[in-house]
Amino acid sequence: MVLVNIGNHFDLKASVFQAPRRGIYSFSFHVVKVYNRQTIQVNLMQNDYPVISAFAGDQDVTREAASNGVLLMVERDDRVSLKLERGTLMGGWKYSTFSGFLVFPV
């Protein structure tokens, strides 16, 4: 579910944001793991390359969250997305968020 998508630059089917212009963007994400004895790793990707990661892996906790955020120089038409490298998220993406916005055009 997408709550705000001004300009329709987030492709819901592909789960990818495509930058409409060059600039400094702020991106953040929050994910929840559900199972004991597993680790999750989520990467924020820019054009299929990992930029930052978040991990959750406590063996004794049923539900655990991981978050991260970054200011990122993005070129026009760059693609930014999340990639689940390992683990299982609670409720699919239901309890997870991914947000981004232009801070300053360059």
Jmol script that loads the backbone (N, CA, C; Angstrom):
load data "model"
ATOM      1  N   MET A   1       0.836  -1.161   0.000  1.00  0.00           N
ATOM      2  CA  MET A   1       0.000   0.000   0.000  1.00  0.00           C
ATOM      3  C   MET A   1       0.893   1.239   0.000  1.00  0.00           C
ATOM      4  N   VAL A   2       0.595   2.182  -0.841  1.00  0.00           N
ATOM      5  CA  VAL A   2       1.326   3.443  -0.904  1.00  0.00           C
ATOM      6  C   VAL A   2       0.428   4.533  -0.333  1.00  0.00           C
ATOM      7  N   LEU A   3       0.904   5.239   0.675  1.00  0.00           N
ATOM      8  CA  LEU A   3       0.102   6.287   1.307  1.00  0.00           C
ATOM      9  C   LEU A   3       0.242   7.626   0.598  1.00  0.00           C
ATOM     10  N   VAL A   4       1.455   7.959   0.157  1.00  0.00           N
ATOM     11  CA  VAL A   4       1.700   9.217  -0.545  1.00  0.00           C
ATOM     12  C   VAL A   4       2.633   8.926  -1.712  1.00  0.00           C
ATOM     13  N   ASN A   5       2.249   9.391  -2.910  1.00  0.00           N
ATOM     14  CA  ASN A   5       3.070   9.167  -4.099  1.00  0.00           C
ATOM     15  C   ASN A   5       2.884  10.345  -5.054  1.00  0.00           C
ATOM     16  N   ILE A   6       3.242  11.522  -4.590  1.00  0.00           N
ATOM     17  CA  ILE A   6       3.085  12.730  -5.396  1.00  0.00           C
ATOM     18  C   ILE A   6       3.996  12.632  -6.610  1.00  0.00           C
ATOM     19  N   GLY A   7       3.433  12.783  -7.784  1.00  0.00           N
ATOM     20  CA  GLY A   7       4.185  12.674  -9.027  1.00  0.00           C
ATOM     21  C   GLY A   7       4.260  11.259  -9.562  1.00  0.00           C
ATOM     22  N   ASN A   8       3.771  10.287  -8.792  1.00  0.00           N
ATOM     23  CA  ASN A   8       3.769   8.877  -9.210  1.00  0.00           C
ATOM     24  C   ASN A   8       5.152   8.365  -9.599  1.00  0.00           C
ATOM     25  N   HIS A   9       6.162   8.731  -8.830  1.00  0.00           N
ATOM     26  CA  HIS A   9       7.522   8.271  -9.126  1.00  0.00           C
ATOM     27  C   HIS A   9       7.880   6.971  -8.410  1.00  0.00           C
ATOM     28  N   PHE A  10       6.952   6.473  -7.578  1.00  0.00           N
ATOM     29  CA  PHE A  10       7.131   5.159  -6.964  1.00  0.00           C
ATOM     30  C   PHE A  10       6.275   4.167  -7.726  1.00  0.00           C
ATOM     31  N   ASP A  11       6.917   3.159  -8.312  1.00  0.00           N
ATOM     32  CA  ASP A  11       6.227   2.110  -9.071  1.00  0.00           C
ATOM     33  C   ASP A  11       5.801   1.020  -8.090  1.00  0.00           C
ATOM     34  N   LEU A  12       4.502   0.945  -7.820  1.00  0.00           N
ATOM     35  CA  LEU A  12       3.992  -0.002  -6.830  1.00  0.00           C
ATOM     36  C   LEU A  12       4.224  -1.450  -7.245  1.00  0.00           C
ATOM     37  N   LYS A  13       4.079  -1.759  -8.519  1.00  0.00           N
ATOM     38  CA  LYS A  13       4.268  -3.145  -8.984  1.00  0.00           C
ATOM     39  C   LYS A  13       5.714  -3.600  -8.821  1.00  0.00           C
ATOM     40  N   ALA A  14       6.654  -2.740  -9.132  1.00  0.00           N
ATOM     41  CA  ALA A  14       8.077  -3.087  -9.037  1.00  0.00           C
ATOM     42  C   ALA A  14       8.667  -2.737  -7.667  1.00  0.00           C
ATOM     43  N   SER A  15       7.930  -1.962  -6.866  1.00  0.00           N
ATOM     44  CA  SER A  15       8.409  -1.480  -5.558  1.00  0.00           C
ATOM     45  C   SER A  15       9.716  -0.702  -5.689  1.00  0.00           C
ATOM     46  N   VAL A  16       9.743   0.200  -6.663  1.00  0.00           N
ATOM     47  CA  VAL A  16      10.952   0.976  -6.960  1.00  0.00           C
ATOM     48  C   VAL A  16      10.590   2.450  -7.106  1.00  0.00           C
ATOM     49  N   PHE A  17      11.404   3.316  -6.496  1.00  0.00           N
ATOM     50  CA  PHE A  17      11.290   4.755  -6.700  1.00  0.00           C
ATOM     51  C   PHE A  17      12.247   5.144  -7.816  1.00  0.00           C
ATOM     52  N   GLN A  18      11.747   5.929  -8.796  1.00  0.00           N
ATOM     53  CA  GLN A  18      12.598   6.436  -9.873  1.00  0.00           C
ATOM     54  C   GLN A  18      12.641   7.953  -9.744  1.00  0.00           C
ATOM     55  N   ALA A  19      13.833   8.484  -9.552  1.00  0.00           N
ATOM     56  CA  ALA A  19      14.003   9.909  -9.270  1.00  0.00           C
ATOM     57  C   ALA A  19      13.619  10.768 -10.470  1.00  0.00           C
ATOM     58  N   PRO A  20      12.772  11.766 -10.252  1.00  0.00           N
ATOM     59  CA  PRO A  20      12.380  12.651 -11.341  1.00  0.00           C
ATOM     60  C   PRO A  20      13.419  13.720 -11.647  1.00  0.00           C
ATOM     61  N   ARG A  21      14.345  13.952 -10.692  1.00  0.00           N
ATOM     62  CA  ARG A  21      15.370  14.975 -10.900  1.00  0.00           C
ATOM     63  C   ARG A  21      16.581  14.679 -10.029  1.00  0.00           C
ATOM     64  N   ARG A  22      17.685  15.314 -10.395  1.00  0.00           N
ATOM     65  CA  ARG A  22      18.938  15.171  -9.646  1.00  0.00           C
ATOM     66  C   ARG A  22      18.830  15.943  -8.333  1.00  0.00           C
ATOM     67  N   GLY A  23      19.364  15.360  -7.258  1.00  0.00           N
ATOM     68  CA  GLY A  23      19.355  16.081  -5.998  1.00  0.00           C
ATOM     69  C   GLY A  23      19.742  15.219  -4.818  1.00  0.00           C
ATOM     70  N   ILE A  24      19.669  15.830  -3.651  1.00  0.00           N
ATOM     71  CA  ILE A  24      19.897  15.137  -2.391  1.00  0.00           C
ATOM     72  C   ILE A  24      18.535  14.658  -1.892  1.00  0.00           C
ATOM     73  N   TYR A  25      18.417  13.353  -1.678  1.00  0.00           N
ATOM     74  CA  TYR A  25      17.172  12.752  -1.207  1.00  0.00           C
ATOM     75  C   TYR A  25      17.404  12.127   0.162  1.00  0.00           C
ATOM     76  N   SER A  26      16.362  12.133   0.964  1.00  0.00           N
ATOM     77  CA  SER A  26      16.365  11.424   2.236  1.00  0.00           C
ATOM     78  C   SER A  26      15.555  10.143   2.067  1.00  0.00           C
ATOM     79  N   PHE A  27      16.131   9.006   2.468  1.00  0.00           N
ATOM     80  CA  PHE A  27      15.435   7.718   2.427  1.00  0.00           C
ATOM     81  C   PHE A  27      15.536   7.072   3.801  1.00  0.00           C
ATOM     82  N   SER A  28      14.461   6.415   4.213  1.00  0.00           N
ATOM     83  CA  SER A  28      14.477   5.652   5.457  1.00  0.00           C
ATOM     84  C   SER A  28      13.587   4.429   5.307  1.00  0.00           C
ATOM     85  N   PHE A  29      13.873   3.415   6.118  1.00  0.00           N
ATOM     86  CA  PHE A  29      13.040   2.218   6.096  1.00  0.00           C
ATOM     87  C   PHE A  29      13.023   1.563   7.464  1.00  0.00           C
ATOM     88  N   HIS A  30      11.978   0.786   7.700  1.00  0.00           N
ATOM     89  CA  HIS A  30      11.771   0.080   8.962  1.00  0.00           C
ATOM     90  C   HIS A  30      11.147  -1.266   8.622  1.00  0.00           C
ATOM     91  N   VAL A  31      11.715  -2.347   9.127  1.00  0.00           N
ATOM     92  CA  VAL A  31      11.201  -3.697   8.851  1.00  0.00           C
ATOM     93  C   VAL A  31      11.103  -4.482  10.158  1.00  0.00           C
ATOM     94  N   VAL A  32      10.223  -5.484  10.170  1.00  0.00           N
ATOM     95  CA  VAL A  32      10.006  -6.314  11.355  1.00  0.00           C
ATOM     96  C   VAL A  32      10.182  -7.776  10.979  1.00  0.00           C
ATOM     97  N   LYS A  33      11.022  -8.491  11.736  1.00  0.00           N
ATOM     98  CA  LYS A  33      11.161  -9.939  11.535  1.00  0.00           C
ATOM     99  C   LYS A  33      10.212 -10.649  12.486  1.00  0.00           C
ATOM    100  N   VAL A  34       9.857 -11.885  12.147  1.00  0.00           N
ATOM    101  CA  VAL A  34       8.837 -12.570  12.927  1.00  0.00           C
ATOM    102  C   VAL A  34       9.304 -13.852  13.599  1.00  0.00           C
ATOM    103  N   TYR A  35      10.315 -14.509  13.121  1.00  0.00           N
ATOM    104  CA  TYR A  35      10.668 -15.833  13.634  1.00  0.00           C
ATOM    105  C   TYR A  35      11.928 -15.814  14.490  1.00  0.00           C
ATOM    106  N   ASN A  36      11.939 -16.658  15.534  1.00  0.00           N
ATOM    107  CA  ASN A  36      13.163 -16.893  16.298  1.00  0.00           C
ATOM    108  C   ASN A  36      14.178 -17.593  15.401  1.00  0.00           C
ATOM    109  N   ARG A  37      15.403 -17.549  15.808  1.00  0.00           N
ATOM    110  CA  ARG A  37      16.490 -18.272  15.140  1.00  0.00           C
ATOM    111  C   ARG A  37      16.673 -17.885  13.666  1.00  0.00           C
ATOM    112  N   GLN A  38      16.407 -16.654  13.375  1.00  0.00           N
ATOM    113  CA  GLN A  38      16.698 -16.192  12.021  1.00  0.00           C
ATOM    114  C   GLN A  38      17.234 -14.771  12.102  1.00  0.00           C
ATOM    115  N   THR A  39      17.975 -14.402  11.112  1.00  0.00           N
ATOM    116  CA  THR A  39      18.464 -13.038  10.964  1.00  0.00           C
ATOM    117  C   THR A  39      17.868 -12.477   9.690  1.00  0.00           C
ATOM    118  N   ILE A  40      17.472 -11.211   9.744  1.00  0.00           N
ATOM    119  CA  ILE A  40      17.067 -10.551   8.508  1.00  0.00           C
ATOM    120  C   ILE A  40      18.116  -9.510   8.153  1.00  0.00           C
ATOM    121  N   GLN A  41      18.266  -9.309   6.861  1.00  0.00           N
ATOM    122  CA  GLN A  41      19.114  -8.246   6.339  1.00  0.00           C
ATOM    123  C   GLN A  41      18.348  -7.601   5.203  1.00  0.00           C
ATOM    124  N   VAL A  42      18.194  -6.288   5.296  1.00  0.00           N
ATOM    125  CA  VAL A  42      17.538  -5.518   4.244  1.00  0.00           C
ATOM    126  C   VAL A  42      18.518  -4.458   3.770  1.00  0.00           C
ATOM    127  N   ASN A  43      18.682  -4.354   2.456  1.00  0.00           N
ATOM    128  CA  ASN A  43      19.558  -3.346   1.860  1.00  0.00           C
ATOM    129  C   ASN A  43      18.732  -2.296   1.145  1.00  0.00           C
ATOM    130  N   LEU A  44      19.151  -1.043   1.268  1.00  0.00           N
ATOM    131  CA  LEU A  44      18.618   0.009   0.417  1.00  0.00           C
ATOM    132  C   LEU A  44      19.503   0.024  -0.817  1.00  0.00           C
ATOM    133  N   MET A  45      18.889  -0.128  -1.972  1.00  0.00           N
ATOM    134  CA  MET A  45      19.623  -0.261  -3.229  1.00  0.00           C
ATOM    135  C   MET A  45      19.478   1.011  -4.070  1.00  0.00           C
ATOM    136  N   GLN A  46      20.565   1.431  -4.689  1.00  0.00           N
ATOM    137  CA  GLN A  46      20.531   2.503  -5.682  1.00  0.00           C
ATOM    138  C   GLN A  46      21.057   1.914  -6.980  1.00  0.00           C
ATOM    139  N   ASN A  47      20.189   1.823  -7.969  1.00  0.00           N
ATOM    140  CA  ASN A  47      20.560   1.228  -9.257  1.00  0.00           C
ATOM    141  C   ASN A  47      21.171  -0.162  -9.070  1.00  0.00           C
ATOM    142  N   ASP A  48      20.540  -0.972  -8.255  1.00  0.00           N
ATOM    143  CA  ASP A  48      20.929  -2.369  -8.003  1.00  0.00           C
ATOM    144  C   ASP A  48      22.218  -2.533  -7.201  1.00  0.00           C
ATOM    145  N   TYR A  49      22.721  -1.459  -6.599  1.00  0.00           N
ATOM    146  CA  TYR A  49      23.903  -1.537  -5.736  1.00  0.00           C
ATOM    147  C   TYR A  49      23.507  -1.201  -4.299  1.00  0.00           C
ATOM    148  N   PRO A  50      23.950  -1.992  -3.314  1.00  0.00           N
ATOM    149  CA  PRO A  50      23.598  -1.701  -1.926  1.00  0.00           C
ATOM    150  C   PRO A  50      24.281  -0.430  -1.419  1.00  0.00           C
ATOM    151  N   VAL A  51      23.501   0.402  -0.734  1.00  0.00           N
ATOM    152  CA  VAL A  51      24.018   1.649  -0.175  1.00  0.00           C
ATOM    153  C   VAL A  51      24.125   1.544   1.346  1.00  0.00           C
ATOM    154  N   ILE A  52      23.049   1.129   1.997  1.00  0.00           N
ATOM    155  CA  ILE A  52      23.037   0.912   3.442  1.00  0.00           C
ATOM    156  C   ILE A  52      22.262  -0.369   3.731  1.00  0.00           C
ATOM    157  N   SER A  53      22.462  -0.905   4.936  1.00  0.00           N
ATOM    158  CA  SER A  53      21.782  -2.137   5.351  1.00  0.00           C
ATOM    159  C   SER A  53      21.214  -1.979   6.748  1.00  0.00           C
ATOM    160  N   ALA A  54      20.282  -2.854   7.076  1.00  0.00           N
ATOM    161  CA  ALA A  54      19.774  -2.976   8.441  1.00  0.00           C
ATOM    162  C   ALA A  54      19.670  -4.457   8.762  1.00  0.00           C
ATOM    163  N   PHE A  55      20.016  -4.800   9.994  1.00  0.00           N
ATOM    164  CA  PHE A  55      20.016  -6.197  10.438  1.00  0.00           C
ATOM    165  C   PHE A  55      19.183  -6.336  11.703  1.00  0.00           C
ATOM    166  N   ALA A  56      18.537  -7.475  11.857  1.00  0.00           N
ATOM    167  CA  ALA A  56      17.902  -7.872  13.118  1.00  0.00           C
ATOM    168  C   ALA A  56      18.158  -9.361  13.256  1.00  0.00           C
ATOM    169  N   GLY A  57      18.659  -9.783  14.416  1.00  0.00           N
ATOM    170  CA  GLY A  57      19.022 -11.187  14.504  1.00  0.00           C
ATOM    171  C   GLY A  57      19.091 -11.771  15.893  1.00  0.00           C
ATOM    172  N   ASP A  58      18.406 -11.183  16.857  1.00  0.00           N
ATOM    173  CA  ASP A  58      18.419 -11.733  18.210  1.00  0.00           C
ATOM    174  C   ASP A  58      17.756 -13.102  18.215  1.00  0.00           C
ATOM    175  N   GLN A  59      18.435 -14.106  18.696  1.00  0.00           N
ATOM    176  CA  GLN A  59      17.937 -15.485  18.669  1.00  0.00           C
ATOM    177  C   GLN A  59      16.770 -15.724  19.614  1.00  0.00           C
ATOM    178  N   ASP A  60      16.614 -14.904  20.645  1.00  0.00           N
ATOM    179  CA  ASP A  60      15.592 -15.157  21.660  1.00  0.00           C
ATOM    180  C   ASP A  60      14.369 -14.253  21.539  1.00  0.00           C
ATOM    181  N   VAL A  61      14.278 -13.487  20.486  1.00  0.00           N
ATOM    182  CA  VAL A  61      13.170 -12.551  20.330  1.00  0.00           C
ATOM    183  C   VAL A  61      12.310 -12.983  19.152  1.00  0.00           C
ATOM    184  N   THR A  62      11.003 -13.104  19.378  1.00  0.00           N
ATOM    185  CA  THR A  62      10.105 -13.516  18.299  1.00  0.00           C
ATOM    186  C   THR A  62       9.959 -12.414  17.259  1.00  0.00           C
ATOM    187  N   ARG A  63       9.744 -11.188  17.726  1.00  0.00           N
ATOM    188  CA  ARG A  63       9.600 -10.063  16.803  1.00  0.00           C
ATOM    189  C   ARG A  63      10.685  -9.035  17.116  1.00  0.00           C
ATOM    190  N   GLU A  64      11.357  -8.603  16.071  1.00  0.00           N
ATOM    191  CA  GLU A  64      12.432  -7.633  16.242  1.00  0.00           C
ATOM    192  C   GLU A  64      12.433  -6.721  15.026  1.00  0.00           C
ATOM    193  N   ALA A  65      12.758  -5.449  15.240  1.00  0.00           N
ATOM    194  CA  ALA A  65      12.731  -4.472  14.159  1.00  0.00           C
ATOM    195  C   ALA A  65      14.139  -4.022  13.791  1.00  0.00           C
ATOM    196  N   ALA A  66      14.276  -3.583  12.549  1.00  0.00           N
ATOM    197  CA  ALA A  66      15.527  -3.007  12.058  1.00  0.00           C
ATOM    198  C   ALA A  66      15.183  -1.777  11.226  1.00  0.00           C
ATOM    199  N   SER A  67      15.962  -0.720  11.385  1.00  0.00           N
ATOM    200  CA  SER A  67      15.714   0.531  10.669  1.00  0.00           C
ATOM    201  C   SER A  67      17.034   1.138  10.224  1.00  0.00           C
ATOM    202  N   ASN A  68      16.953   1.990   9.221  1.00  0.00           N
ATOM    203  CA  ASN A  68      18.116   2.747   8.794  1.00  0.00           C
ATOM    204  C   ASN A  68      17.639   3.907   7.932  1.00  0.00           C
ATOM    205  N   GLY A  69      18.515   4.874   7.718  1.00  0.00           N
ATOM    206  CA  GLY A  69      18.190   6.020   6.885  1.00  0.00           C
ATOM    207  C   GLY A  69      19.456   6.652   6.346  1.00  0.00           C
ATOM    208  N   VAL A  70      19.299   7.430   5.278  1.00  0.00           N
ATOM    209  CA  VAL A  70      20.473   8.003   4.622  1.00  0.00           C
ATOM    210  C   VAL A  70      20.069   9.235   3.810  1.00  0.00           C
ATOM    211  N   LEU A  71      20.989  10.191   3.709  1.00  0.00           N
ATOM    212  CA  LEU A  71      20.905  11.251   2.708  1.00  0.00           C
ATOM    213  C   LEU A  71      21.747  10.783   1.536  1.00  0.00           C
ATOM    214  N   LEU A  72      21.185  10.848   0.347  1.00  0.00           N
ATOM    215  CA  LEU A  72      21.816  10.221  -0.807  1.00  0.00           C
ATOM    216  C   LEU A  72      21.772  11.147  -2.018  1.00  0.00           C
ATOM    217  N   MET A  73      22.922  11.293  -2.697  1.00  0.00           N
ATOM    218  CA  MET A  73      22.958  12.018  -3.967  1.00  0.00           C
ATOM    219  C   MET A  73      22.371  11.111  -5.031  1.00  0.00           C
ATOM    220  N   VAL A  74      21.306  11.563  -5.677  1.00  0.00           N
ATOM    221  CA  VAL A  74      20.590  10.749  -6.656  1.00  0.00           C
ATOM    222  C   VAL A  74      20.538  11.507  -7.978  1.00  0.00           C
ATOM    223  N   GLU A  75      20.849  10.816  -9.054  1.00  0.00           N
ATOM    224  CA  GLU A  75      20.755  11.394 -10.395  1.00  0.00           C
ATOM    225  C   GLU A  75      19.351  11.168 -10.955  1.00  0.00           C
ATOM    226  N   ARG A  76      18.960  11.980 -11.904  1.00  0.00           N
ATOM    227  CA  ARG A  76      17.670  11.786 -12.561  1.00  0.00           C
ATOM    228  C   ARG A  76      17.594  10.366 -13.130  1.00  0.00           C
ATOM    229  N   ASP A  77      16.459   9.712 -12.931  1.00  0.00           N
ATOM    230  CA  ASP A  77      16.159   8.347 -13.387  1.00  0.00           C
ATOM    231  C   ASP A  77      16.876   7.257 -12.595  1.00  0.00           C
ATOM    232  N   ASP A  78      17.653   7.610 -11.560  1.00  0.00           N
ATOM    233  CA  ASP A  78      18.176   6.573 -10.665  1.00  0.00           C
ATOM    234  C   ASP A  78      17.002   5.842 -10.027  1.00  0.00           C
ATOM    235  N   ARG A  79      17.226   4.574  -9.724  1.00  0.00           N
ATOM    236  CA  ARG A  79      16.188   3.742  -9.114  1.00  0.00           C
ATOM    237  C   ARG A  79      16.625   3.369  -7.697  1.00  0.00           C
ATOM    238  N   VAL A  80      15.726   3.592  -6.746  1.00  0.00           N
ATOM    239  CA  VAL A  80      16.007   3.302  -5.338  1.00  0.00           C
ATOM    240  C   VAL A  80      14.936   2.345  -4.826  1.00  0.00           C
ATOM    241  N   SER A  81      15.381   1.288  -4.147  1.00  0.00           N
ATOM    242  CA  SER A  81      14.446   0.261  -3.674  1.00  0.00           C
ATOM    243  C   SER A  81      15.024  -0.438  -2.452  1.00  0.00           C
ATOM    244  N   LEU A  82      14.233  -1.327  -1.868  1.00  0.00           N
ATOM    245  CA  LEU A  82      14.696  -2.190  -0.787  1.00  0.00           C
ATOM    246  C   LEU A  82      14.845  -3.599  -1.310  1.00  0.00           C
ATOM    247  N   LYS A  83      15.828  -4.315  -0.767  1.00  0.00           N
ATOM    248  CA  LYS A  83      16.027  -5.717  -1.137  1.00  0.00           C
ATOM    249  C   LYS A  83      16.200  -6.537   0.139  1.00  0.00           C
ATOM    250  N   LEU A  84      15.348  -7.533   0.315  1.00  0.00           N
ATOM    251  CA  LEU A  84      15.468  -8.453   1.438  1.00  0.00           C
ATOM    252  C   LEU A  84      16.520  -9.484   1.071  1.00  0.00           C
ATOM    253  N   GLU A  85      17.694  -9.375   1.695  1.00  0.00           N
ATOM    254  CA  GLU A  85      18.809 -10.273   1.382  1.00  0.00           C
ATOM    255  C   GLU A  85      18.644 -11.636   2.039  1.00  0.00           C
ATOM    256  N   ARG A  86      18.118 -11.635   3.273  1.00  0.00           N
ATOM    257  CA  ARG A  86      17.883 -12.914   3.943  1.00  0.00           C
ATOM    258  C   ARG A  86      16.854 -12.727   5.047  1.00  0.00           C
ATOM    259  N   GLY A  87      16.162 -13.826   5.364  1.00  0.00           N
ATOM    260  CA  GLY A  87      15.161 -13.813   6.418  1.00  0.00           C
ATOM    261  C   GLY A  87      13.752 -13.671   5.878  1.00  0.00           C
ATOM    262  N   THR A  88      12.810 -13.552   6.802  1.00  0.00           N
ATOM    263  CA  THR A  88      11.390 -13.413   6.485  1.00  0.00           C
ATOM    264  C   THR A  88      10.842 -12.238   7.275  1.00  0.00           C
ATOM    265  N   LEU A  89      10.073 -11.384   6.607  1.00  0.00           N
ATOM    266  CA  LEU A  89       9.481 -10.239   7.282  1.00  0.00           C
ATOM    267  C   LEU A  89       8.091 -10.588   7.789  1.00  0.00           C
ATOM    268  N   MET A  90       7.693  -9.951   8.874  1.00  0.00           N
ATOM    269  CA  MET A  90       6.383 -10.196   9.463  1.00  0.00           C
ATOM    270  C   MET A  90       5.290  -9.626   8.574  1.00  0.00           C
ATOM    271  N   GLY A  91       4.328 -10.472   8.171  1.00  0.00           N
ATOM    272  CA  GLY A  91       3.197 -10.009   7.377  1.00  0.00           C
ATOM    273  C   GLY A  91       3.600  -9.516   6.010  1.00  0.00           C
ATOM    274  N   GLY A  92       4.654 -10.124   5.424  1.00  0.00           N
ATOM    275  CA  GLY A  92       5.161  -9.591   4.158  1.00  0.00           C
ATOM    276  C   GLY A  92       5.682  -8.189   4.419  1.00  0.00           C
ATOM    277  N   TRP A  93       5.218  -7.228   3.643  1.00  0.00           N
ATOM    278  CA  TRP A  93       5.633  -5.840   3.827  1.00  0.00           C
ATOM    279  C   TRP A  93       4.605  -5.047   4.637  1.00  0.00           C
ATOM    280  N   LYS A  94       3.585  -5.724   5.195  1.00  0.00           N
ATOM    281  CA  LYS A  94       2.508  -5.043   5.920  1.00  0.00           C
ATOM    282  C   LYS A  94       3.019  -4.179   7.073  1.00  0.00           C
ATOM    283  N   TYR A  95       3.997  -4.663   7.820  1.00  0.00           N
ATOM    284  CA  TYR A  95       4.505  -3.934   8.980  1.00  0.00           C
ATOM    285  C   TYR A  95       5.802  -3.196   8.683  1.00  0.00           C
ATOM    286  N   SER A  96       6.120  -3.039   7.443  1.00  0.00           N
ATOM    287  CA  SER A  96       7.367  -2.391   7.052  1.00  0.00           C
ATOM    288  C   SER A  96       7.070  -1.092   6.323  1.00  0.00           C
ATOM    289  N   THR A  97       8.005  -0.145   6.417  1.00  0.00           N
ATOM    290  CA  THR A  97       7.830   1.132   5.730  1.00  0.00           C
ATOM    291  C   THR A  97       9.080   1.476   4.927  1.00  0.00           C
ATOM    292  N   PHE A  98       8.863   2.252   3.879  1.00  0.00           N
ATOM    293  CA  PHE A  98       9.945   2.774   3.042  1.00  0.00           C
ATOM    294  C   PHE A  98       9.524   4.174   2.641  1.00  0.00           C
ATOM    295  N   SER A  99      10.327   5.166   2.989  1.00  0.00           N
ATOM    296  CA  SER A  99       9.979   6.557   2.714  1.00  0.00           C
ATOM    297  C   SER A  99      11.150   7.265   2.062  1.00  0.00           C
ATOM    298  N   GLY A 100      10.826   8.230   1.217  1.00  0.00           N
ATOM    299  CA  GLY A 100      11.857   9.035   0.596  1.00  0.00           C
ATOM    300  C   GLY A 100      11.293  10.354   0.112  1.00  0.00           C
ATOM    301  N   PHE A 101      12.160  11.364   0.101  1.00  0.00           N
ATOM    302  CA  PHE A 101      11.732  12.665  -0.408  1.00  0.00           C
ATOM    303  C   PHE A 101      12.955  13.479  -0.816  1.00  0.00           C
ATOM    304  N   LEU A 102      12.723  14.431  -1.716  1.00  0.00           N
ATOM    305  CA  LEU A 102      13.774  15.330  -2.181  1.00  0.00           C
ATOM    306  C   LEU A 102      14.042  16.375  -1.102  1.00  0.00           C
ATOM    307  N   VAL A 103      15.285  16.479  -0.668  1.00  0.00           N
ATOM    308  CA  VAL A 103      15.679  17.472   0.327  1.00  0.00           C
ATOM    309  C   VAL A 103      16.117  18.753  -0.366  1.00  0.00           C
ATOM    310  N   PHE A 104      16.957  18.581  -1.416  1.00  0.00           N
ATOM    311  CA  PHE A 104      17.531  19.742  -2.079  1.00  0.00           C
ATOM    312  C   PHE A 104      17.864  19.391  -3.523  1.00  0.00           C
ATOM    313  N   PRO A 105      17.258  20.091  -4.503  1.00  0.00           N
ATOM    314  CA  PRO A 105      17.621  19.833  -5.902  1.00  0.00           C
ATOM    315  C   PRO A 105      19.024  20.357  -6.192  1.00  0.00           C
ATOM    316  N   VAL A 106      19.744  19.663  -7.076  1.00  0.00           N
ATOM    317  CA  VAL A 106      21.109  20.061  -7.433  1.00  0.00           C
ATOM    318  C   VAL A 106      21.172  20.297  -8.929  1.00  0.00           C
TER     319      VAL A 106
END
end "model"
wireframe off; spacefill off
backbone 0.3
color backbone group
